[in-house]
């Protein structure tokens, strides 16, 4: 904590500011100790008891139901009532309180609890309770809670897919200060859904070509983005005002080269970008915003690139990614513009850190940690100890600071992509209005103007069947269960008769099951809102399915579907499940669970007690091979494929190249073989088999379209493969004024 205070991180000021006065008692939140200034001795609280206290303080004398307390203090779990009873009992003992004649915590029959004693910020730990509100925070532990997303309304996927996201966050304190612009939020309480602000969208670049990666000039007067110079050709940078006006070409990459991910300097005079495919390979470039003066400033480290940001002094760029080699110090790297050399930022790294963004005052650096279980983190701009800003455990597709640093806007994909506003003052998250059509991703906000650009992703996909027993390199596609929506994540039953997949064809995300030979049998499974990250998994006998779904209370759950009856039950997995698989034992399951900081653990559980038998750390996705009792898996930050015995004791890396981390889901197991649908030459989706450390192409399934991520499935004999292929895919640039998010707008 000393380093954080020296860096200027203040929740409520000094260490004394982290003490809460409740009645005659003082609560040291760092040490979780309750004491009376006029008496000797003290009592220590558990972390959960402190969190219960903070929720009661936040209510300011109002009754808080048991259900609310359980949801706020034990989010994403299935707690029993007695854990809350024990926490309340511990608080009463600490405050020397009585249930029968309460002076501190009152029990409301069939209602819940409320705090009777006044609360305030302690002054030097000895004086009377300070008047007015006080900022409090949870002790610094890995379970420090932060913002989660409120529920979203049901919509179609392309025009808005059905979603139920939860409001389950611990706010920064109950008697809470409004935070100053440069302070760092650490949540402790619950962020209630705020009404959607009035934000109006318009598309400003909407050609048939795909416009990507918009960046807004600091004053909000111009937008730069990448776009193909001609259909099917490489990309260049284009510049235009935010109105529906024509764009002018800014960069001229030359034959075979393309320009990507532009970023404005803070003075608005220069634009940095990545150029690939030229004589120099992958390099970082700078161009004058007025046009001309293109020059190289350094190589892409390791030949790879990701979105980046200028440092506040304009002397360097900070880029994220993943540690490619064990000797690398950190994923967040700094390119010095004077020397053209890369170096690591000094901070506590952890696997995959991307999307770096400096705060408007230049003191803080925020970034995304993790991928499908991503969250926003914050640290001093020069490096230091990162602190978690959100606890979304989600697929965040871009984010940026508001001009005054009072909050951030981010895009989160659950059942669809939506924009959200996180207020740093109190940790509340509000959902921005939905787009009429398309998914908003990669928001970029002007540094000094309340306006934002973003990508509008419009997408539609269909389900196809390929008969691999036909001769020839090209295999014709046969449509399956055709619709006008988004169909993805297919999985065929072991006997090849039934297909399960996720679709929004009913204008909401649902799990669908049908017999391939009898289309009239297709039906949606009620009682589950699937999370479209990993495909459902069949049991070996084809009678059951595992699927991760969203809940209305927050977090995700693992569901088991009894196929035929289509009954659904929740499996009480300890922790937050991300994927799951059946094993060769009827009473055992493999589950990928949240291991913290965006990492996952693969755990083998024995049911029904959910006893952990074995586990592996740092697993992106795992699949069970019923033919040889093995578990194969990928890792989130390293290329390659690993396999372990069914008991997870012996692990062997069977490929060091395939797949790369960006395509960690693009493989399947069929008939004991490891197969994939990666591109090969002029074939966009090739059916290939892992052979040694390389791939052996077998068939071409689609020359034009790449398979939708994670959407490959083959029957047990590897004779038929099912894919989700894109039918419509366009990306435009959107624009929105953000005056409604300015603090002054809220107070008017």
N, C-alpha and C positions, 0 to 999 in steps of 0.2 A: 504493500500500500504506500510505502514511503516514496517509491519511484513514481507512482501515479500522482501523488500530491505535488512532488517536485515538478512534474510535467504540467501541472495546472488542472488536473482532473479533480473536480469537487462536486460531490453529491449534495452536500449541505454545508460545505465549508471545511472546517478542520475535523480532527478526530472527535472533538467534543460535539460537533454538529451531527454526529452519527449516534447521538444518545437521545433517547425519547423519554420525556417525562409523562408518566401515566399516573394520575392521582398523586399519591405521596411517594411513588416509586420512580426509579430511574432505570431505563433499559439500555444497556450497552449493546448495540446491534452487531458490532464486530465480534465481541466476545460471547454474545448471547447470554448475558448475565443480567439478573434483576436484583436491585439492591435499594435500601432506604438510606438516604443521607444521614438520618438521625439514629441509625441502628447499625450494629455490627453484623457481619455475615452477608451472604448473598446466595441466590439460587441460579443454577445454570439451566437454560432452556434448550430444547432440541430445535433444529432448524425449522421443522414444520410448526412447532408451537409459536415461534417468532412470526412465521408467515401468517398463521391464523390471527395473531394479534394485529398485524399490520392491516389485514383485511377488515377487521372490526374497527380499527382506528379510522380507516378510510371511509367507513359508512357514517361517521360523525353522529353516532347515537341512534342510527336507524337499525332495524332488525335485519340480520343477515341469515338467510335460511341455511340449513344443513347442506342442502343440495348445492347452494352457491359456494359455500366454503369448500366442499369436497371438489367441486369443479375448478375452483381457483387455486387451491393449495396443492391438490393432487391431480393436475391435468394429465390427460393422456394415459391414465391408469384406471383400474377398476377397484377403488379402495372400499373397504368395509366401513360401516358406521363407527366401529369402535376406535379407529385411528383418530377420528375427530374428537370423540369422547375423551380419549387419553390426552390429546393436546389441550382441550379445555380444562381438564382436571389439573394438568401441569401448570397452566397459567393461574388457576385459582390458588394452587399451593404457593406459587411464587408471590402472588399478591396477598396472601393470607386472607383469602376471600371465602365466603360460604355460599353454597348453592341455595340454602334455605333463606338466608338474609344477605343477599348479594350487595356489595358496594362497588364492585368492579365489572363483573360479567354476569349478566342476567340471562337465565334460560326462559325462553318464551315457549310455552306448551304448544306443540305442533307447528311452531313458527321458526325457531332457530335461536340465535343469540344476539345480544347487543352489548356494547361497551357503555357502562354507566359513568365511569370516571373521566374527568377532563384530560386532554392530552396536549402536549406542546413540546417545543424543542428545549432541551436542557441547556442551561447557561452555566458553563464551566463545571458542570456536574455537581454544583452545590447550591445555587440560588433558587429562587422560586421559579415556577414554570413560566417560560416565555410566552408573552401574548402573541396571538396570531398563529398562522399555519406554520408547519415545519416540514422540511423535506426529509424523508427517511429512505433507507435502502436496505436491502437484504445483505447479510454477511456475504463476503466474497467467497463463494463456493461454486463448484461446477453446476449446481442446480439453480444458480441465480436465474430468475425467470425474466422474460422480456416479452416483447410484443408478439401477439398472434392475431390472425386475421379473423374479422367478424364473418358471420354467415353471409353468403351471397345468394341472390335470387336465382331461380331456375330460368334458364334460357337455352336456346339452341346453341350448338357448338360453333358452327361457322358464324352464326349471328349471336352466339353466346350459349355455352353449353351448361347444362344443369350443374349446380354446385352447391354443396353445403360445406362451408368452411366454418370453423369454430371461433368464438371469441373466448380465448383462454389464456390470459397473460397476467403476470404479476406486475402491477403499476409501481412506479417509484413513489411510494408512500402515500399515505392516506391523508394526513394533514399536509398536503404537498405544496411546496413552493412552485411557482411558475419558473421554469428554468431559464437562465439567460442564454443567449445565442451560442456562446462558446462552451457551454457545459455539456457533460456527457451523461445520458440517461442510463440508469440501471433500474430495471423495473421491479415493482413489488406490490402487487394488487391486481386489479382486473381492468383491462381496457374495454369499456363498453362500446358497442358499435355506435359510431357517430353518424348523423345524417349525411347523405352524399352531398358534397358541395356542388354548386352549379358550374360545371365545366363544359364548355362547348367545343366540339371537335370539328375539324375539317381536313380533308385530304388535299395536300398542296402539290404532291408529285404522284401522278396516277397514270403513267404510261403503261403499255403492255409489257415493258421491260421491268425487271425487278430492281427497285430502288432500296438500298440498304444503308444501315449504320449512319443515321442522321446525327449531325452535331450542330448546335446553335452557337452563333457568335456571342461573345459576352454581353453585347448590348441588345441581343435579340433581333437584329435587323436582317440577318442572313442565315441560311441553312446550307450546310455542305453535306453531301452524301455520295455514295458510290452507285454506279449504274453501268451496265454494259454499253459500250459505244455503239454496238449493233447486236441484233439478236444472236445469241449463242457465242458472242465474242467476249473478250476480257473486259474488265471494268475500269472506268476512269472516275475521277471526282467531278461532281457538278455542283454549281453554286447558284442559289436563287433566293429572293426575298420570301418571307413566310406567306405572302399572298399567293393566290392561284395564278402565278406568273410563269413565264418561260425561264428555263435554266440555261446557264452557259457552262461550257466545259472548262474546267480549271486546270486539270493535269492531262498530260499526253504521254502515256506510258510506253508507247512504241509496240512493235510487233511481238505478240506472245506474252506481253507483260500486263499486269493488272494492278490497280490501286484500291486499297481497302482501309477500313476503320479510321477515318479522319478524326482529329482532335484539335481544337483551337487553343492557341496560347492565351494566357490571361490578358495580354494587352490587345488581343484581337487582330494582331498584324500577321501572324503566321499560322499555318495549318500543318501539323505533322500527320504522316500517314505511312502505311506499309505498302511496299511495292514487291510483287512476286512475279516469277516467271521470266525475268529479264536476264541479261548476261551476268549480273551479279547475284542471281538467286533471290533470296529474301532479304530486303534491306529496309531500314527506316529512312524516310525522306521528309523534307520540309519544303513548302511552297509558300510564297507570299500570298496573302489573302486577296491582294489586288490583282494577282495573276503573274506568272513568270517566276524566275529565280529558283526553279527546282534544284535541290541539291541533296546528296546523300549525307546522312549524319551518323550512320552506324549499321552494323549487320543485325539481322534477327538472330538472337542467341539460340544456337542449336538448330537453326533453320526453321524455327517455328515462331508464331506470333499470336497475340491475343489483344483485346482492347486495352488501352493504356491511357494515362493522364499526364499532363505537364506538371512539374513541380511548381509551387507558387512563385519561386524566383525565376522561372523560365530557363533554368540552366540544365535541366535534365528531364527525362521521361521515366515514369514508373509503369512497368508492365507486369501483369500477373500471369499465372499458368500453373504448372505442376513441377515438382522436383523430378527432373529426368534422370539424374544420377544420384547415387547415395552420398557423394561427397558435396553436393550442392547444399548451401546453407539455408536457402529459403526460396519459395516460389516467387515472391514479389522481388523484382529486380529493378535496378536503377541504371539507365543509360546516360552517362555524362556526355553532353553535347559537345564540349570542347575537345575531349579526347576520343570520343566514339567507343568508349569501353563500358562494359557491363559490370555491375557489382551488386551483391546482395544487400537488401535492407536489413539492418540489425533488429530482428524481432523474433518472437517465439513462433516459428512456422509450424504448419501441421498439414502437409499433404498437398491440397489444391486450394490456392488462394487466387482469385481473379477479380476483374472489374474494379480496379483501384480508383477512388475518387477523393480528391482533397476537398476539405470543407472551405466555405467561402472566405473565412478568416485565415486560411492557410495553416492552422495549427493541428488539424487532425487529418488522418488518412483512413477512409472507410474502404472496405473491400468485402467481397463475397467469399465465404469459406464453405467448401463442399459443392456438390453438384445437385443430384436429385434430393439430397438432404441439406440444402444450402441455407445459410443464414448470413446476415450482415454483421460485420465486426468493425471495431474502431480502435485506433491506436494513435499516439503522437505522430506527426507527419514525418519526423526523422527516424522513426522506429521506436520500439519499446514493447510493452506488454499489451497484447490485444485484449479487448473486452467485448463480450458478445452484446450486440445491439438488439437483435431479434431472436426469437425462438420459434421460427416458422417451420423448420425442417421441410423445406419445400424447394421447388424448382423455380428459382428467381431468375427472370429473363431481363436483367438490366435494372439500374437504379441511378438516382442522382439527388444531389442536395437542392433544397430550395434556396433562393438567392440570399436570404438572411440567416441561413443555417438553422432555422427553427424546426425543420423537419426534412423528410426525404419522401420522394415518390418512387415506388418500385413496381415492377410487373411480376406477378406470381402466377404460375401455372398449377392449378389443381385439376379440376375438371375442364377448365378453360383458362386462357390468359386474361387477367384483369389487372387494372392499375389501382394502387392503394396509396394512401397518404398516411405516413407515420409522423405524429407530432412528438417531438422530443421533450416537450414540457411535461407531459403526463403519460406518455407511452400509448396513447390511444391510436388506433388504426381505423381509418374510415375508407370505405370503398368508393372510388371515383365512379361517375356514371359509366355505364357500358357503352361500347360502340354499337351502332346499328348493325354493322356487318364487319366481321374480322376481329382479330385478336391484337391488342396493343402490346408491343414488346419493345425493349431497349429504349426507354425514355432518356432524353437529354435535355437539360434545363439551362437556360441562359444564366450567366453568372450575375448579371445586374438587372435583369428584366424578368418579370413574372410571366414567362412563356416557355413552352415545352414542345419539342419535336419527338416523334416516335415512329417505329415501324408499325404498319398495319399488315398483319399476316392473314391472308385469305387462303383457306385450304379446304379441299374436299378429297376424300380417298375412297377406294372401292376394294372389295375382296375378290381375289382371283385364285383359281386352282390350276396346277400344272401337273400333267401326267408324265412322270419321268421315265416310264417304260416305253414311251414313243422314241423312235430312232431319230438321230440328227442332233446338231448343235443347238438349233433354235427350237424351243418348246412353245407351242401356242398356249395362250392364256384363255381360261374359261371363267367368265364371271360367276360369282357365287353370291346368292342373297343380295342382288343389286339394290342400291338405294341412292338417294340424292344427298346423303349426309356424309359424315366422317365415320368410316369403318376401319378399325385397327385392332392390333394385338390378337390375332387369331391363334387358336390352339386346337388341334384335331385330336379326337379321342384315340386311345391306343389301337382300337380296331379300325380306325379310319371312317367311322360311320357318322359321327356327330362333330359339329364345329361350334366352338364357343368363342365369342369375341366381344369387343366393346364397340358401341355405336351410339350416335346421337340421332338416329333416324326418326325417333319419336320426339325430337326436340329436347331431349334431356339425356344425360349420360346413363346408359344402362348396360347390363350384362345380357347378352343374347345367346341362345342355344338353339340349334336346329339340326335335323338330319340332312346331310348333303344331298342325298338322293330324293328327298321329299321336302321341297322348299316350304310347303304349307305348314310344316311342323315348327317353323321358326317362331320363337316367342321370347319376350323379355322376362327376366327373373326379377320379381318384386322384392323389395326389402333391402336392396344394396345399391349404393351409388359408387361405382368402381372408380378407383384412382388410376388414370390411364398411363401408368409407368411401366408395369410388367404384365405380361399376359397371364390369364388364368392358367392353372395347372391341374391336369387330370390325375386322378388316382389310377394305379395300375389296372384296376378292374373296370375303369370307365364309369363308375357309379357316382363319384363325387368330384367336386371342383374346389380348389382354393383360390381366393381372390381377395386382394387388399381393397378396402373401400373406405370412403370418408364417412364421418358421423356428424350429427348435428351438434354434439357436445364438444367437439374439438379433437384433433388428432385422427389417426387412421386406425382401423381395426382389421384383423384377419377374419374372413368369413369362410365358412364351408357350406357348399350348396349340395344338397342331395338331389341329383339329377333325376328327372322323371317326375318326382313330386315337386321339385323346385323349391323345397323348403330351405331356409337360410338360418344358420346359427353362428353366433360370434364365438370365436375361439379366444380364450382369455390369455393371450400371449403376454408374458412379462415385458414391459417396454413397448416401443413403437415399432410395429412390423413394416417392412418395406417389400419383401418378397418371401415366398415360402415354397416348399416342395415336399412331396411324400417321399418316404424312404422304403426300403425293403421290409421294414418292420411295421406292422399295423398300428403299434402304439407309440410310434416315434415320428417326429416331424423335423425338417430342417427349416429354420426361419432366419432371415436377415433382419436384424433389429438395430435400432439407432444406438450407436456406441458413443455418441457425443461428438461435438465439433465437426459435424458433417460426415463422420466416419461410421462404418457399419461393421457389426460382428455377425458372423455366421454361427448359429447355435443349433446343436442337435438336442431336442427336448424329448423327454419321456412323458407321455400322457397317462392318466389325466392330471397328475400333480404338477406338470410342467417343470419337472426336475431337469436341470442342465446337465447333460452327459458329457459334452465336449463343445469346443468353440474354436473359431479361427478369427483373428482380427483383420481389419482392413480388406474387406471383401466387397466388391461392387455388385455382383450378381452371381448366383450359384445355381447349378442344375444337377439333378441326380440322374445317374445312368443305371437303370434297372437291369441292364444286361450283365454288368460286371461289378455291381455294388461299389460304385465310386461316385465322388462328388467333384465336378469340375467347376472352376470359378475364375473370374477376372478380378483384377485389383483396380481401384479408382485412379491411381497416380502412376502406374507402370504398365507398359505394354506387355503382352504375353497372356498365356493361359496356364493355369495350374490345375492339377487333379490330386485328390486325396482319397484314401480308402474311406469306406462308409462311416467308420468310427472317427474320422477326422484326426487320425494319429500320424499317418505318414503322408507328407506333401511332396509332390514332384512338379517342377515346372516343365511342361511338355512343349511349350512354344515361347520363344523370347521376343517374337515380332508381332504375331497375330494374337488377338486384335489389338489395335492401339486404343488408348483410353477413351478417345472420342466415340469409339464404336464398341463399347464394352458389352452391349446387348446383342450384337449382330452375329450370333452363332446359336446353333441348336444341337441337340444330341438325338440321333435316330439310328436304331439298329446297332448301337454301340459305336457309331461313327460320329465324329465332330464335323459339322457341316456349316457353311456360311453363305450369305448372299451379298458379298462385297462386290464392287465393280471389278471388271477385268478387261483391259483394252477398250474396245468400242462397245462393250456390253455393260450397261449401267447396273444390272443386277445379274450376277453370274452365280450359278450353283456350284460351289467348290467344296473340296474335302481337305481337312488338315492332314498333311503328309510330312512327317518330320517337323522341320521348323518353317515350312512354307505351305502354300495352298496349291492344290491340284484342281484346275477348273474342269468341271464335268459338263455343264450345260449353260446356255444363255437363256434366262427367263424373261428379261426385258432389256431391249437395247436403249430405250428412251428414258425410262423412269427408274430411279433408285427406290428400293423398298422403304416404306415408312419405318422409322426407327423402332426396333424391337418387335417387328411384325412378321416374323418368319416361323413357320411350323411345318413339320413333316410327320407323316404317319410312322408307325413303329418299323415298317419295312423299308422306309426311305424311298418309297415308290411314288408318293404323291406329296407335293409341297403346296402350302397355302401362304399367300402373301397379301399384304395390304399395299397397294400402289397408288400414288397420287393421281387424281383426275384433274384437279385444278390447284394451281399453286402460284400465287401472285403476291408481291410485296410492294406496298406503296408507302409514302411518307405522310404522316399525319401531323397536325399542329393544333395546339390548344393554349389559350391564355390561362394563367393560373392565379389571377387576382383574387379568386374566391378562397385560395389557400393562405393568403397573406394574413398574419395575425390581426392587422387593422380591420380586415373585412369581417373577422369573427366578432369584433367588439362593437361594430357599427349597428 
